[in-house]
Amino acid sequence: MLAHVRPGGRIATAGGKRAPTWALPANVYLRYAMRRYTTTMEGFDRPWRILETLLPDLRVEPLLLGGAYVAWGTTARNGA
């Protein structure tokens, strides 16, 4: 996706993530909802981890008791 965005362009993503341990119902639902799309929950604590290294101003907002997120940021500008 980043290869198709101009320098200084905006990227946004959203999805499920592992909720805090106190939000057990959210984690149970997440496992149920994602069972057709994933084989492991590895990396679901911070699914935006790779974007953190590529988008210098990445912001993440948790949703649904921490069981989902929206993340957005701007790609680096050339020469910056």
RASUL-V256133 format. One record per pair of residues at least 4 apart in sequence whose ideal C-beta (glycine too) atoms are under 8 Angstrom apart, sorted by the first residue. I is the first residue (numbers start at 1). J is the second residue. D is the distance in whole Angstrom. If there is no record, write none. Layout:
BEGIN
{{I,J,D} {I,J,D}}
END
This chain:
BEGIN
{{1,5,7} {1,11,7} {2,11,7} {2,54,6} {2,75,6} {5,9,4} {5,10,8} {5,11,6} {5,75,5} {6,75,7} {7,75,6} {7,76,7} {7,77,5} {7,78,5} {8,74,6} {8,75,6} {8,76,8} {8,77,4} {9,74,7} {9,75,5} {10,72,7} {10,73,7} {10,74,6} {10,75,8} {11,51,7} {11,55,6} {11,72,7} {11,73,6} {11,74,8} {11,75,7} {12,70,7} {12,71,7} {12,72,4} {13,48,7} {13,51,7} {13,70,8} {13,71,5} {13,72,8} {14,68,7} {14,69,7} {14,70,5} {14,71,7} {15,47,6} {15,68,7} {15,69,7} {16,30,5} {16,33,7} {16,34,6} {16,44,7} {16,47,8} {16,67,6} {16,68,5} {16,69,8} {17,30,8} {17,44,6} {17,45,7} {17,46,7} {17,47,5} {17,62,8} {17,66,7} {17,67,7} {17,68,6} {17,69,5} {18,27,6} {18,30,7} {18,41,6} {18,44,4} {18,45,5} {18,67,8} {19,23,4} {19,26,4} {19,27,5} {19,30,7} {19,64,8} {19,65,6} {19,66,4} {19,67,4} {20,65,8} {20,66,5} {21,27,8} {23,27,6} {23,65,4} {23,66,6} {23,67,7} {24,28,6} {25,29,6} {25,65,8} {26,30,6} {26,64,6} {26,65,4} {26,66,7} {26,67,4} {27,31,7} {27,67,7} {28,32,6} {29,33,6} {29,67,7} {30,34,6} {30,44,8} {30,67,5} {31,35,6} {31,41,7} {34,38,5} {34,41,8} {43,47,6} {43,49,7} {46,52,8} {47,69,7} {48,52,6} {48,58,7} {48,60,6} {48,69,7} {48,71,5} {49,53,8} {50,54,7} {51,55,5} {51,58,6} {51,71,6} {51,73,7} {52,58,5} {54,75,7} {55,73,3} {55,74,6} {55,75,6} {55,76,8} {56,73,7} {56,74,7} {56,76,6} {57,73,5} {57,74,6} {58,71,6} {58,72,7} {58,73,4} {59,71,7} {59,72,6} {59,73,6} {60,69,6} {60,70,7} {60,71,5} {61,69,7} {61,70,5} {61,71,8} {62,66,5} {62,68,7} {62,69,5} {63,67,8} {63,68,4} {63,69,6} {63,70,6} {64,68,4} {76,80,6}}
END
